[in-house]
Amino acid sequence: MAEKSIRISIDEKACKKCGLCIAFCPMKVYLSEGGKPIIVNQNACNNCKLCELRCPDYAIIVGGENVD
């Protein structure tokens, strides 16, 4: 059976590179690349949605599952 991971979407047009998603993620799913959040460890996501809830620009959506 395939491993499942949480689907994370970042709207790059809406993102203002504030870094709150990176700061609030307890699982270290994101890193900053030129100020922009990038997903580096999607499999570690525990679906807490702190990144989505703290994003002032509504640029992150966490939900659903991807089949790896």
C-alpha angles and dihedrals in degrees: 000000000000122000115249128219133185117261114240123188126190119195100214092193092056096041114101094188096245093149096224092125090055093046096048099042106106092192097054093237093152138056129185119250110183089337092306120114115242127188108242103158109029093156089063092061111119094190094246088139094212089137091053094044094048097044106109091197097050087235097139128068121185119188149098123040134272119211109226 
